[in-house]
Amino acid sequence: MWTKERLQNTIKKQLKDHVFVIASNREPYSHEYSGKAIKWAKAIGGLTVALDPVMQACKGIWVAYGSGDADKDAVDKNDKVQVPPDKPRYTLKRVWLTKEEEIGYYYGYANQSLWPLSHIAYRQPIFNREHWNCYKAVNKKFADAILKEIGDKKAFIWLQDYHLVKCAQYIKEKRKNVISALFWHIPWPNPEVFRVCPQKKELLEGLLANDLLGFHILYHCHNFLSTIEQELEAKVNWEELSVIYKGHKTIVRPFPISVDAEAISRHASNIKVTRSIDKIPLDIDPPYEILCLGIDRVDYTKGILEKIKAVDRFLEKYPEYQGKFVYLQLGALGRLRIQTYKDLINSIQALAEEVNWKYRSGYWYPIVLVNKRIEYNKILAYYRSADLCLVASLHDGMNLVAKEYLMANVDLKGMLVLSHFTGAARDLKDAILINPYDTEAFADGIYTALKMSKKERENRIKKMRQSIDEKNIYRWAGHFIEQLLKL
């Protein structure tokens, strides 16, 4: 079993002479104004939730964009702050972006080009030359911040996700011997899809500047290697899963990401969460006997519209659940400067209103939408209260909500209804697996989950919890670092 202590010992022993740096667009902790006071908040996104316990074990440096409105007032003269703020374990180094950089790099190239390009969710990517130039400039800004932190010391730099594709290339132009790795948190598209990208060669060259590239599943590794074969004059070794390009070797490996399983279970069992459970019915306007839960960032890849359509069909097909069943969709709003996301939010609200009008009876209606940030104890209380959780991604690298839900399910009460098109579905085979595009089968999946006997449900949940416990976030990080050490 990989534990926090085992990961700490591995890093102390094997990387004791190296500066350990993680870099990502999103920061793990932000500072916000509440009136004139400054308060801090923990990010709840999959990447930051997964990596925060790793960094607490490693005690390294995390470089990220400072997005909180009070972030600049919380750092020292070197733009650093110790985190977690209530119990410091590592250093957060903040990078500052102008509004123009944020628009071009984040809202532009990262999320209007690379995001739709990588997800099979039928949204055409938009390629804008100014956005690309801004994307490269921000990657260079991250590289400069990292280089300043490591100085002339040995370093292990672990880059995160599609926001920082060019970063390793800029770093290695100045420090060739630095060890650099990147984990790609989203799917990698097949070569036919990727070839439409005008900047494909520059993106691939940026990725191949790394010594190690990680993807969630082997299928994405194969897609990447096939892309390299078609787009670059490079030597691809399929047996070793490696690429040699311009004399530099890059290892490519699958590393299915996970969560801090033990910590989630422990936290979900604490007295604050337990007390919050009794208040959940007061937070949800319509009365209910069965609570169905969805927690997603509002994004067209998450299948939120498909979930509402499936609930509509479920209530139509199984009318005995009308007046008893409520679907609560929690979703943090993001990327609102992109028109596609504004349109999606309007579509979700319109469909929810239509379904609620169709079934409304007295005080009861079936769909409740909550679009606001919810503190972590409350999320755990929702997980424990839910009779089932719907994860209906149209395409997802992993989806950690599925794993968080199961590890918070300490009462063995609820059942997971999970899309085939998530990386998580490869491990969590005891969930009710569905195709979110098949509304009829999705509705039947909800019914199957609710009609399952208590004994079968508990057996399935125990098996999935055991799998997550064994393949936890420390195992993911440990295997990643062990692979690097083989280089």
C-alpha positions in Angstrom: 0.0 0.0 0.0 1.2 3.5 -0.9 0.7 5.9 2.0 1.7 9.5 2.7 4.6 8.3 4.8 5.8 5.9 2.1 5.7 8.7 -0.5 7.6 11.1 1.9 10.3 8.4 2.5 10.7 7.8 -1.2 11.1 11.5 -2.0 13.5 12.1 0.9 15.6 9.1 -0.1 15.5 9.5 -3.9 15.1 13.2 -4.5 16.8 14.6 -1.5 19.3 16.6 -3.6 16.5 18.0 -5.9 14.1 21.0 -5.6 10.6 19.5 -6.1 8.4 21.8 -8.1 4.8 21.4 -9.3 3.4 23.9 -11.7 -0.3 24.3 -12.7 -2.6 27.0 -13.9 -5.0 26.7 -11.0 -3.7 27.3 -7.5 -4.6 25.0 -4.6 -5.5 27.9 -2.2 -6.7 31.4 -2.9 -7.2 34.5 -0.8 -10.4 36.5 -1.2 -11.8 39.7 0.3 -14.7 39.4 2.7 -15.5 43.0 3.3 -12.2 44.4 4.4 -11.0 41.1 5.9 -9.0 38.5 3.9 -10.2 34.9 3.9 -8.7 31.9 2.3 -10.4 29.1 0.4 -9.3 25.7 -0.8 -9.8 24.9 -4.5 -12.2 22.1 -5.2 -11.2 21.2 -8.7 -10.0 17.6 -9.5 -6.4 18.5 -10.2 -5.8 20.6 -7.1 -7.7 18.3 -4.8 -5.6 15.4 -6.0 -2.2 17.1 -5.8 -2.5 19.1 -2.6 -2.0 16.0 -0.3 1.0 15.0 -2.5 2.6 18.4 -2.0 1.9 18.3 1.7 3.8 15.1 1.8 6.7 16.4 -0.4 7.0 19.9 1.1 8.0 21.4 -2.2 7.1 24.5 -4.2 3.8 24.9 -6.1 3.9 27.5 -8.9 0.4 28.7 -10.0 -1.6 31.6 -11.3 -2.8 33.8 -8.4 -6.4 34.4 -9.3 -7.9 35.4 -5.9 -8.8 39.1 -5.5 -6.7 39.3 -2.3 -3.9 37.0 -3.4 -1.4 39.9 -3.9 -2.0 41.1 -0.3 -1.3 37.6 1.1 2.1 36.9 -0.4 5.6 38.1 0.7 8.0 40.2 -1.4 8.9 37.1 -3.5 5.2 36.4 -4.3 5.2 33.4 -2.0 2.9 32.2 0.8 2.9 29.1 3.0 0.0 26.7 2.6 -2.3 25.3 3.8 -2.8 28.7 5.5 -4.0 27.1 8.8 -1.3 24.5 8.9 1.6 25.2 6.5 3.2 22.3 4.7 4.7 23.7 1.5 5.3 26.9 -0.5 2.9 28.4 -3.0 4.6 30.7 -5.6 2.1 32.9 -7.4 2.4 34.0 -11.0 0.5 37.2 -12.0 -1.3 37.5 -15.3 -2.7 40.7 -17.0 -6.3 40.7 -18.1 -5.1 40.4 -21.7 -3.0 37.4 -20.8 -5.8 35.7 -19.0 -8.2 36.2 -21.9 -5.7 35.0 -24.5 -4.0 32.2 -22.7 -6.7 30.8 -20.4 -10.1 31.7 -22.0 -8.6 31.7 -25.4 -6.1 29.1 -26.5 -6.4 26.7 -23.5 -10.2 26.5 -23.4 -11.3 27.4 -26.9 -8.6 25.5 -28.7 -7.0 22.7 -26.6 -10.0 21.8 -24.5 -12.6 21.1 -27.3 -9.8 19.6 -29.4 -9.1 16.9 -26.8 -12.7 16.1 -25.8 -15.1 14.2 -28.1 -18.1 16.4 -27.2 -18.8 17.8 -30.6 -17.7 21.4 -30.1 -15.5 22.8 -32.8 -12.2 24.3 -31.5 -11.4 27.9 -32.3 -7.8 28.7 -33.3 -6.8 32.3 -33.0 -3.2 33.4 -33.7 -3.2 36.1 -31.0 -4.5 33.6 -28.4 -1.6 31.2 -29.4 1.0 34.0 -29.0 -0.4 34.9 -25.6 -0.5 31.2 -24.6 3.2 30.9 -25.4 4.0 34.1 -23.6 2.3 32.9 -20.4 4.1 29.5 -20.6 7.3 31.5 -20.8 6.3 33.5 -17.7 5.7 30.2 -15.8 9.1 28.9 -17.0 10.8 32.0 -15.8 9.2 31.8 -12.4 10.2 28.2 -12.1 13.8 28.9 -13.2 14.0 31.7 -10.6 13.0 29.2 -7.9 15.4 26.4 -8.8 18.4 28.6 -9.5 21.4 26.4 -10.3 20.1 23.5 -8.1 19.1 20.1 -9.3 15.3 20.0 -9.8 12.4 17.8 -10.6 9.7 19.8 -12.3 6.2 18.3 -12.6 4.0 20.3 -14.9 0.3 19.8 -14.9 -2.1 19.7 -17.8 -2.8 21.3 -21.1 -2.2 24.8 -19.9 1.6 24.4 -19.8 2.5 22.5 -23.0 5.4 24.8 -23.9 6.8 25.3 -20.4 9.4 22.5 -20.4 10.8 23.6 -23.7 11.4 27.1 -22.4 13.0 25.8 -19.2 15.3 23.4 -21.1 16.5 26.2 -23.3 18.3 27.5 -20.2 18.7 24.4 -18.0 19.1 21.3 -20.2 19.8 18.9 -17.3 16.6 19.7 -15.3 14.3 16.7 -15.0 10.9 17.7 -16.4 7.6 15.8 -16.6 4.1 16.6 -17.6 0.8 14.9 -16.6 -2.0 15.4 -19.1 -5.2 15.4 -17.1 -7.7 15.3 -20.0 -8.1 12.8 -22.9 -5.6 12.8 -25.8 -7.5 12.8 -29.1 -6.9 10.4 -31.9 -4.5 11.6 -34.7 -7.3 12.5 -37.2 -8.8 14.9 -34.7 -5.5 16.4 -33.6 -4.2 17.0 -37.1 -6.7 20.0 -37.6 -4.7 22.0 -35.1 -2.6 24.7 -36.9 0.0 24.7 -34.0 0.3 20.9 -33.8 4.0 20.7 -34.5 4.9 23.3 -31.9 2.6 21.7 -29.3 4.1 18.3 -29.8 7.7 19.7 -29.7 6.8 21.4 -26.4 5.5 18.1 -24.9 8.5 16.1 -26.1 10.9 18.5 -24.3 9.7 16.6 -21.1 11.5 13.5 -20.0 8.3 11.8 -19.0 4.7 12.2 -20.2 1.8 10.8 -18.2 -1.8 10.1 -19.3 -4.7 8.5 -17.4 -5.1 5.4 -19.5 -3.1 3.4 -22.0 -5.5 4.3 -24.8 -4.5 7.9 -24.5 -0.8 7.0 -24.6 -1.4 5.1 -27.8 -3.3 8.0 -29.3 -0.4 10.3 -28.5 2.3 7.9 -30.0 0.2 7.5 -33.2 0.0 11.3 -33.4 3.8 11.6 -33.1 4.2 9.0 -35.9 2.0 11.0 -38.2 3.1 14.5 -37.5 6.9 14.4 -36.7 10.0 12.8 -37.9 10.6 11.0 -34.7 11.4 7.4 -33.6 8.5 5.8 -31.7 9.3 2.7 -29.7 5.9 1.0 -29.2 7.4 -1.8 -27.0 9.0 0.7 -24.6 6.3 3.4 -25.1 8.9 6.1 -25.8 9.8 8.7 -28.4 13.2 9.9 -29.5 13.0 13.4 -31.2 16.1 15.4 -32.1 18.2 13.2 -29.8 16.0 13.6 -26.7 14.1 10.6 -25.3 10.6 11.0 -23.8 9.0 8.1 -21.9 5.2 7.9 -22.2 3.2 6.0 -19.5 -0.4 5.6 -18.2 -0.9 6.8 -14.6 -4.6 6.6 -13.5 -5.0 9.5 -11.0 -6.9 9.0 -7.8 -7.8 10.7 -4.5 -6.6 10.7 -0.9 -8.9 7.9 -0.1 -8.2 7.5 3.6 -8.4 11.3 4.3 -11.8 11.6 2.5 -13.3 8.7 4.5 -12.0 10.2 7.7 -13.2 13.7 7.0 -16.6 12.5 5.8 -17.0 10.7 9.2 -16.3 13.8 11.4 -18.9 15.4 13.6 -19.2 18.6 11.5 -20.2 16.6 8.4 -22.5 14.3 10.4 -24.3 17.3 11.9 -24.6 18.9 8.4 -26.5 15.9 7.1 -29.6 16.7 9.1 -29.7 20.1 7.6 -29.6 19.0 3.9 -33.4 18.7 3.5 -33.7 22.3 4.7 -31.3 23.4 2.0 -33.3 21.8 -0.8 -36.6 23.5 -1.5 -38.8 20.6 -2.7 -39.6 17.7 -0.3 -38.1 14.3 -1.2 -37.7 10.7 -0.2 -34.9 9.9 -2.6 -32.0 12.3 -3.3 -30.1 12.0 -6.5 -26.9 14.0 -6.7 -24.7 15.5 -9.5 -21.6 17.6 -8.8 -19.8 19.0 -11.8 -18.1 22.1 -13.0 -20.6 23.5 -15.5 -19.0 22.3 -18.8 -20.4 20.8 -22.0 -18.2 17.7 -21.5 -19.9 16.8 -18.2 -23.2 15.6 -19.6 -25.4 17.8 -17.4 -28.1 18.2 -20.1 -28.0 14.5 -20.6 -28.6 13.9 -16.9 -31.6 16.1 -16.8 -33.0 14.4 -19.9 -32.5 11.0 -18.3 -34.3 12.1 -15.1 -37.1 13.3 -17.2 -37.4 10.0 -19.0 -37.0 8.1 -15.6 -39.9 10.0 -14.1 -42.0 9.5 -17.2 -41.2 5.7 -17.4 -41.5 5.0 -13.7 -44.2 7.4 -12.5 -44.3 5.9 -9.0 -41.2 8.0 -8.2 -42.9 11.3 -9.0 -43.3 13.3 -5.8 -40.5 11.3 -4.1 -37.4 11.8 -6.3 -35.3 15.0 -6.5 -32.2 15.5 -8.6 -29.8 18.1 -7.1 -27.2 19.4 -9.6 -24.4 21.3 -7.9 -22.1 23.1 -10.3 -19.5 25.8 -10.0 -19.8 28.3 -12.8 -16.6 29.0 -14.8 -15.3 30.2 -18.1 -18.2 32.6 -18.4 -16.3 34.9 -20.8 -16.7 32.1 -23.4 -20.0 32.3 -25.3 -20.3 28.5 -25.5 -20.5 28.3 -21.7 -23.0 31.1 -21.4 -25.2 29.3 -23.9 -24.8 26.0 -22.0 -25.9 27.6 -18.7 -29.0 29.0 -20.4 -29.8 25.6 -22.0 -29.4 23.8 -18.6 -31.7 26.3 -16.9 -34.3 26.2 -19.7 -34.4 22.4 -19.7 -34.7 22.2 -15.9 -37.6 24.7 -15.9 -39.3 22.7 -18.7 -39.0 19.4 -16.8 -40.0 21.0 -13.5 -43.1 22.5 -15.1 -44.0 19.1 -16.6 -44.0 17.2 -13.3 -44.6 19.9 -10.6 -47.1 18.9 -8.0 -47.8 21.2 -5.0 -44.5 22.0 -3.3 -42.6 19.2 -5.2 -40.6 19.5 -8.4 -37.8 17.2 -9.5 -34.8 19.3 -10.6 -32.8 21.6 -8.3 -29.9 23.6 -9.7 -27.3 25.2 -7.4 -24.6 27.2 -9.1 -22.3 28.5 -6.3 -19.2 27.5 -4.4 -20.0 25.1 -1.6 -17.6 24.5 1.3 -16.0 21.1 1.6 -17.8 19.8 4.7 -21.1 20.5 3.0 -20.1 18.7 -0.1 -19.2 15.6 2.0 -22.6 15.9 3.7 -24.3 15.9 0.3 -22.2 12.8 -0.7 -23.3 11.0 2.4 -27.0 12.0 2.0 -27.4 11.0 -1.6 -29.1 7.8 -2.5 -27.3 7.8 -5.8 -24.8 10.0 -7.7 -24.8 10.6 -11.4 -21.5 11.0 -13.2 -22.4 11.3 -16.9 -19.4 12.8 -18.6 -19.5 12.7 -22.4 -15.7 12.4 -22.4 -13.4 12.6 -19.4 -9.8 11.7 -18.6 -10.7 10.3 -15.2 -13.4 12.1 -13.2 -12.5 12.3 -9.5 -16.0 13.1 -8.4 -16.9 9.4 -8.8 -14.0 8.4 -6.5 -14.7 11.1 -4.0 -18.3 10.1 -3.8 -17.5 6.5 -3.1 -14.9 7.3 -0.4 -17.2 9.7 1.3 -20.0 7.0 1.2 -19.0 5.7 4.6 -22.5 4.6 5.4 -22.6 2.4 2.2 -25.9 4.1 1.4 -25.7 5.3 -2.1 -24.9 3.9 -5.6 -22.8 5.4 -8.4 -24.3 5.7 -11.9 -21.2 6.2 -14.1 -20.5 7.0 -17.7 -18.6 4.5 -19.8 -16.7 7.5 -21.2 -14.7 8.3 -18.1 -11.3 6.9 -17.2 -12.8 6.0 -13.8 -15.2 3.4 -15.5 -12.2 1.2 -16.2 -11.6 0.6 -12.5 -15.1 1.1 -11.0 -16.8 -1.7 -12.8 -19.3 -2.3 -9.9 -21.0 1.0 -10.6 -24.0 1.1 -12.8 -22.3 1.9 -16.1 -24.3 3.9 -18.6 -24.0 5.6 -22.0 -25.1 9.2 -21.4 -26.1 9.6 -25.1 -28.7 6.7 -24.6 -31.4 8.5 -22.6 -33.6 5.3 -22.4 -30.8 3.1 -21.0 -29.6 6.0 -18.7 -33.1 6.2 -17.2 -33.2 2.5 -16.7 -29.7 2.7 -15.0 -31.2 5.1 -12.5 -34.0 2.7 -11.8 -31.6 -0.3 -11.5 -29.6 1.6 -8.9 -32.6 2.5 -6.9 -34.1 -1.1 -7.0 -30.8 -2.8 -6.0 -31.0 -4.8 -2.8 -29.2 -3.4 0.2 -26.8 -6.4 0.3 -25.8 -6.1 -3.3 -25.3 -2.3 -3.1 -23.1 -2.6 0.0 -21.0 -5.4 -1.6 -20.5 -3.3 -4.7 -19.6 -0.2 -2.8 -17.1 -2.1 -0.6 -15.3 -3.5 -3.6 -15.0 -0.1 -5.3 -13.9 1.6 -2.1 -11.2 -1.1 -1.6 -10.0 -0.5 -5.2 -9.7 3.3 -4.6 -8.0 2.8 -1.3 -5.4 0.6 -2.9 -4.9 2.8 -6.0 -4.8 6.1 -4.0 -3.2 9.4 -4.9 0.0 8.5 -3.1 0.3 5.4 -5.3 -0.2 7.6 -8.4 2.4 10.0 -7.4 4.8 7.3 -6.2 4.6 5.4 -9.5 5.2 8.6 -11.4 8.3 9.5 -9.4 9.6 5.9 -9.5 9.3 6.0 -13.3 11.3 9.2 -13.4 14.0 7.7 -11.2 14.4 4.9 -13.8 15.5 7.5 -16.3 
